[in-house]
Amino acid sequence: MGSTAGLRERKKAETRRAVHEAALRLTVDHGLDNVTVEAIADAANISRRTFSNYFDGKEDALLYGDEQMLGTLVHLVRAQPRDRSAWLALRGAVESLFEEYGGPDREWHLRARLAMRHPSLLARQVAGRIRLEHDLSEAMAERDCPVEPRLVAAVFMAALRVASQQWCAEHETRELAELVSRALDQVAQPFT
């Protein structure tokens, strides 16, 4: 029974990934406004109904990789040594995230740039960031945190957003990890 459930979950994950990759590829090739759910389903070799079982719309399919990676961040915060403060746990988690994912790839860059140009994607991305902020504040509430965990999570997310926007700038040559570290250092400076 356990191996059947494991296989089913792996197949679902593979399907989600295939749909995400098809959505990203079609959007890059044709533009978000010219891509339909039907075209994404066809490119992923699934039915429209199967698409609807996995995603609410093309925006969700496009941002799936982003959501997965940022969901990992919450797990990494909780996995940090218990004696670390909330802020140091966040810093350690983001460093672990870059190590685990090997730094941002072309897909991550494309998703970030697409979201900045399309209001529907940006709205979905902002909603996802608000959920992440809530989940991070819950994870930090389990730690020594002299400042309200929600405030720490909001400041942390703002620093990530600013670094990501800078990284997506046309002529930016620095790595995202460097920009994130610099932003987090600047945010923490008045408090240290």
Secondary structure, DSSP 8 states (H G I E B T S, - for coil): -HHHHHHHHHHHHHHHHHHHHHHHHHHHHH-GGG--HHHHHHHTT--HHHHHHH-SSHHHHHHHHHHHHHHHHHHHHHHS-TTS-HHHHHHHHHHHHHHHHTS--HHHHHHHHHHHH-HHHHHHHHHHHHHHHHHHHHHHTTS--SS-HHHHHHHHHHHHHHHHHHHHSTT--S-HHHHHHHHHHHHHGGG-
